[in-house]
Amino acid sequence: MARSNGVLKLTISKAVIVAAGDAKRLRPRTAQLPKCLLNVNGASLISRSVEVLGDHGVSQIIVVVGFLYQRVMAHLGLEATYVHNPLFRTTNNMTSLWLARHVVGEEPFLYLHGDLFYDARLIGQCMEAPGEIALLTDPASRDEEAMKVRAEGARFIESSKSISSDDAYGEWTGIARFSAAGAKAMFAAIGELLAAGRFMDYDTAAFTRLASTGLPIRVCSTNGLPWIEIDVEADYARALKMAETMTDSRQCAGE
């Protein structure tokens, strides 16, 4: 651990990027291209995240691959450690994260979805947030399709698309930070859900399960910094526009 302005901070050397899905909603663009390899501002989403994570002191990037995994591995080469999810068509991102548990161990780590384009400063904000688990959340985004978060103050209660806009704190960005204790608890919770046959659950199901046990999970705000999750063609178009407004390319990142 290290201190900054008298505040004890976690030293985080590992990050997990889940990038196994086949991105059916972006077909035909992703018919032969993993979504994480989409190009924005001259670089793929995933290579930007690897670069920005490195800038924040993260030395081991663990990428969970599935669909056309050879292309991702050839693209990143030795910049990452790879975990294969052969069941990517019948599982969701929660399973992909669980498959990385042996590489992560019980160490602090950052967690990112593989379809994000975002301001690089958001990584630092998430790393510095308190709590055993911190979820980077955008209070300005609460639409019906968003993976919304309900919170009491800064304490996370639950996350689901079914939370009403009026009850939501905001939308989870797909970026989170785990302490060592948080990592251990998260993988245990996912194991319980998978043992119950919940293979298609989102990772947010495990966050909600942990919050119900009293584990301190915090929400931290994006503070207005830009980000986008690329699910459909309109999202990709928005990411390209967003990149045009970022004069400093080091602000731009994606998983």
HUDA-V570561 format. One record per helix or strand of 3 or more residues. SS is the DSSP state (H for helix, E for strand). FROM is the first residue (numbers start at 1). LEN is the number of residues. Records with the same first field share a line. If there is no record, write none. Layout:
SS: FROM-LEN + FROM-LEN
//
This chain:
E: 2-3 + 7-3 + 14-6 + 60-6 + 81-4 + 109-5 + 116-4 + 133-6 + 148-5 + 155-6 + 170-9 + 217-5 + 227-3 + 252-3
H: 24-3 + 35-3 + 45-11 + 69-11 + 93-7 + 101-4 + 121-8 + 165-3 + 180-16 + 204-9 + 233-13 + 249-3
//
